[in-house]
Amino acid sequence: MRIGVVIEETWGFFQEIYTEFQSSHQTNRFKARQVKLPTLANRINPILYRRDWNKFLAENQVVFFEWASDLLAYASKLPKTCGIVTRLHRYELYRWADKINWANIDRIILVSQAKRSEFSQLFPEYAPKVVVIPEAISLSRFQPSTKVFNGDLGVLCHLKPRKRVYELILAFYELLQVDDSFHLHIGGARRERFEDYYQAIQSLVKRLNLENKVTFYGPVDEPEKWYQRIDIFISNSFSEGLQVSPMEAVASGCFCLSHAWDGADELLPAEDIYLTDGDLVAKVLEYANRAPEERRSKREVQYQLVQERFDINKIKLQIRELVEEVGNGWVR
């Protein structure tokens, strides 16, 4: 089977799925030609672009779009000549979903039941095309380690408002008023678009006199090693698809707490999800005050959930089989 793959955004969630496609089928990626001469580019490039798309769609039995974004919006309006499967993670639902001709999409992979419900409310006529296949991680890359509990809290994410790191620092300050033995580790890249947010976070730490209690790491190239220093990982976002970093943290031996963003209950047990900052502080203290064996038992419950639901070796097969099912309907 010839499988076409379209991806412009990050490969962070996709590399192992792409390798799975390659292991079983003839796989190729979409690449558009472009004329760089200024005098010709505006006139010629749109023509080349449409031709490249028509050729790519016609020569593959099925095309997989890793992100339901601008490329899918364009391709979905072209004559349908192959099967099309897309994976919608989160942001596409708010930025691109209303620009896509869903009638030309055969299957739509959403990463959580929460996002399925949201999509179905927006596009009820296309709800039957949806299948939920969650995000996944490599359990061979992220493995549990033994660490003596030291009160190390951690968050790893892009530093932007949706992740609510500013609010987490404020909650951490309140935690220290009860027990000052904790330390907060913040990993993740700053975004040029949100430079004011990054500066506000830095300023907040200084104004609260937390320089010795909060450590910034910037981009983390080897998260599997970074998680080894963390006791309690915290997801404080207000919106996620199905966040991968908590999965990685749990698989690495951390205990995880999450704010109650829609879908968090698909990732963690209900008792490990909080709504307010006060809830977060109480849950951190409750876990920290447990006996070592009780903490280990809590971590094992979370690890079993990750192992059962989010193992990339299981998820990549589910996606390949779905793509094959759609492609088999377009045998030529």
C-alpha positions in Angstrom: 0.0 0.0 0.0 1.2 3.5 -0.8 0.8 5.8 2.2 1.3 9.5 1.9 2.2 11.5 5.0 1.7 15.2 5.5 3.4 17.0 8.4 4.8 20.5 8.9 4.5 20.9 12.6 6.5 19.1 15.3 7.4 15.5 14.9 7.5 15.1 18.7 4.4 12.8 18.7 4.8 11.2 15.4 8.3 9.7 14.7 7.5 6.2 15.9 4.2 6.1 14.0 5.9 7.2 10.8 8.5 4.4 11.3 5.7 1.9 11.7 4.2 3.0 8.4 7.5 2.6 6.7 8.0 -0.9 8.1 4.9 -2.2 6.4 4.2 0.1 3.4 5.6 2.3 0.8 5.6 5.6 2.5 6.3 9.1 1.2 6.0 12.7 2.5 4.4 15.6 0.8 6.8 18.3 -0.3 5.7 21.3 -2.4 7.9 22.8 -5.1 8.5 26.5 -5.1 9.9 29.0 -7.5 12.1 31.5 -5.6 12.4 34.2 -8.3 10.4 37.2 -6.9 9.0 38.1 -10.3 7.5 34.6 -10.9 6.8 33.3 -7.4 3.4 34.9 -6.8 2.1 33.7 -10.2 3.7 30.3 -10.5 3.8 28.9 -6.9 0.0 28.7 -6.5 -0.2 26.7 -9.7 2.7 24.4 -8.7 1.2 23.9 -5.3 -2.1 22.8 -6.6 -0.5 20.4 -9.1 1.7 18.9 -6.4 -1.2 18.3 -4.2 -3.3 16.7 -6.9 -0.4 14.5 -7.9 0.3 13.5 -4.3 -3.3 12.7 -3.5 -3.7 10.7 -6.7 -0.6 8.5 -6.3 -1.4 7.3 -2.8 -4.1 5.0 -1.6 -4.4 6.8 1.7 -2.9 10.0 3.0 -2.3 10.6 6.7 -2.3 14.2 8.1 -0.5 14.3 11.4 -2.1 17.7 12.2 -5.6 18.8 11.1 -4.3 22.3 10.3 -3.7 24.5 7.2 -2.5 21.7 4.9 -5.5 19.6 5.6 -7.8 22.6 5.1 -6.3 23.1 1.6 -6.2 19.4 0.6 -9.8 18.8 1.8 -11.2 21.1 -0.8 -9.5 19.4 -3.7 -11.1 16.6 -5.7 -11.1 13.4 -3.6 -8.9 10.7 -5.2 -7.7 8.7 -2.1 -8.5 7.9 1.5 -7.7 10.6 4.0 -7.0 10.1 7.8 -6.1 12.9 10.1 -5.1 13.2 13.7 -6.4 16.3 15.6 -4.4 17.0 18.8 -5.9 20.2 20.3 -5.1 23.6 18.9 -6.4 22.7 15.4 -9.9 22.4 16.9 -9.9 26.1 17.6 -7.7 27.4 14.8 -8.5 25.2 11.7 -11.4 22.9 12.2 -14.1 25.3 10.8 -11.9 25.7 7.6 -11.7 22.0 6.8 -14.1 20.2 4.4 -14.8 17.2 6.8 -16.9 15.5 4.1 -13.7 14.6 2.3 -12.0 13.1 5.4 -12.6 9.4 6.0 -11.4 9.1 9.6 -10.6 11.6 12.3 -8.4 10.6 15.2 -8.9 12.5 18.4 -6.7 12.0 21.4 -9.3 12.0 24.1 -12.9 11.4 24.8 -13.2 15.0 26.0 -12.0 16.3 22.6 -14.3 13.8 20.9 -17.3 15.3 22.7 -16.2 18.8 21.8 -15.7 18.0 18.1 -19.1 16.2 18.0 -20.9 19.3 19.4 -19.2 21.5 16.7 -19.6 19.0 13.8 -22.4 16.5 14.7 -22.8 15.3 11.2 -19.1 14.1 11.1 -19.1 12.5 14.6 -19.4 9.0 13.2 -16.0 9.4 11.5 -14.2 10.0 14.8 -12.1 7.4 16.6 -10.3 8.1 19.9 -6.7 6.9 20.0 -4.7 8.7 22.7 -1.3 10.2 22.7 1.5 7.7 23.6 5.0 7.4 24.9 7.9 5.0 24.6 8.1 2.9 27.8 11.6 1.8 26.8 12.8 5.4 26.7 11.0 6.5 29.9 11.6 4.1 32.7 11.1 4.3 36.5 14.0 5.1 38.7 14.5 4.8 42.5 14.7 8.2 44.2 14.6 9.2 47.8 11.7 11.7 48.3 13.1 15.2 48.6 10.2 17.4 47.9 11.1 18.2 44.3 8.2 19.5 42.3 8.4 19.8 38.6 6.7 21.1 35.4 8.0 20.6 31.9 6.2 22.6 29.1 6.5 25.5 26.7 6.3 28.6 28.8 3.1 30.2 27.6 -0.1 31.3 29.3 -2.1 28.1 28.6 0.3 26.1 30.8 -0.3 28.4 33.8 3.2 28.4 35.2 2.7 31.9 36.7 -0.3 30.5 38.7 1.8 27.5 39.7 4.5 29.7 41.2 1.8 31.5 43.2 0.5 28.1 44.5 4.0 27.0 45.2 4.5 30.1 47.4 1.4 29.2 49.4 2.8 25.7 49.8 6.0 27.0 51.3 4.1 28.9 53.9 3.0 25.6 55.3 6.2 23.6 54.6 9.3 25.3 53.2 11.2 22.1 52.3 9.9 21.9 48.7 11.7 23.0 45.5 10.1 23.8 42.2 11.9 22.8 38.9 10.6 24.5 35.7 11.7 23.0 32.4 10.8 24.2 29.0 11.5 26.7 26.3 10.4 30.3 26.2 8.3 31.3 23.2 9.1 34.6 21.4 5.4 35.2 21.0 5.0 35.0 24.8 8.2 36.8 25.9 6.1 39.1 28.2 4.8 36.0 29.9 8.3 34.6 30.4 9.5 37.9 31.9 6.5 38.0 34.2 7.3 34.6 35.5 10.9 35.6 36.2 9.8 38.8 37.9 7.3 36.9 40.1 10.0 34.6 41.4 12.1 37.6 42.3 9.3 39.5 44.0 8.4 36.5 46.1 12.0 36.0 47.0 12.0 32.4 45.6 15.3 32.5 43.7 16.6 29.7 46.0 13.5 27.7 45.7 12.7 27.8 42.0 15.1 26.6 39.2 14.6 27.3 35.5 16.2 24.9 33.1 15.2 26.3 29.7 14.8 23.7 26.9 15.2 20.1 28.1 16.9 18.0 25.4 16.8 14.7 27.5 13.6 14.7 29.4 14.0 11.1 30.4 17.0 12.2 32.5 15.4 15.4 33.7 12.4 13.6 35.2 14.7 11.6 37.4 15.2 14.6 39.7 11.4 15.1 40.2 9.2 13.6 43.0 5.9 15.2 42.0 5.1 16.3 38.5 2.4 18.9 38.0 0.3 19.7 35.0 -1.3 23.1 35.7 -2.8 23.8 32.2 -6.3 25.1 31.5 -6.5 23.2 28.2 -4.9 20.1 26.8 -5.5 17.5 24.2 -4.0 14.7 26.2 -0.8 16.0 27.6 2.3 13.8 27.0 4.7 15.2 29.6 2.7 13.7 32.6 2.8 10.3 30.9 6.5 10.6 30.5 6.9 11.7 34.1 4.8 8.9 35.5 6.7 6.4 33.4 9.9 7.8 34.8 8.9 7.2 38.4 7.3 10.5 39.3 3.9 10.9 41.0 1.7 13.2 39.0 -1.0 15.8 39.9 -3.1 17.6 37.3 -5.4 20.5 37.2 -8.9 19.5 36.0 -8.6 20.5 32.4 -11.1 18.6 30.2 -9.8 15.1 29.7 -7.4 15.0 32.7 -9.6 12.2 34.1 -8.6 10.1 31.1 -4.9 10.5 32.2 -4.9 10.2 36.0 -7.1 8.8 38.8 -9.8 11.2 39.9 -8.2 11.5 43.3 -5.0 12.9 41.7 -6.8 15.8 40.0 -7.3 19.2 41.6 -9.4 22.3 40.7 -8.1 25.1 42.9 -4.7 26.1 44.2 -5.8 25.1 47.6 -6.6 21.6 46.4 -3.2 21.4 44.8 -1.4 22.4 48.0 -3.4 19.9 50.0 -2.7 17.1 47.6 1.0 17.8 47.5 1.2 17.8 51.3 -1.0 14.7 51.6 1.4 12.8 49.3 4.5 14.1 50.9 3.3 13.1 54.4 2.6 9.5 53.3 4.9 6.6 54.3 7.4 5.7 51.6 5.5 2.4 50.8 2.3 4.3 50.4 3.9 6.8 48.0 5.2 3.9 46.0 1.8 2.3 45.8 0.3 5.6 44.5 3.0 5.8 41.8 2.3 2.2 40.8 -1.4 2.9 40.2 -0.5 5.7 37.9 2.2 3.7 36.1 -0.2 0.9 35.4 -2.6 3.3 33.8 0.2 4.7 31.5 1.4 1.2 30.7 -2.1 0.0 29.8 -3.4 3.1 27.9 -0.4 5.0 26.5 2.2 2.6 25.3 3.4 3.7 21.9 3.9 0.1 20.8 0.2 -0.4 21.1 -0.9 3.0 19.8 1.2 2.9 16.7 -0.4 -0.4 15.7 -3.9 1.0 16.2 -3.1 4.0 14.0 -1.5 1.8 11.3 -4.5 -0.6 11.2 -6.9 2.4 10.9 -4.9 3.8 8.0 -4.8 0.4 6.3 -8.6 0.0 6.7 -9.2 3.3 5.0 -6.5 2.6 2.3 -8.0 -0.7 1.5 -11.1 1.1 0.3 -9.1 2.9 -2.3 -7.3 0.0 -4.0 -6.7 0.9 -7.6 
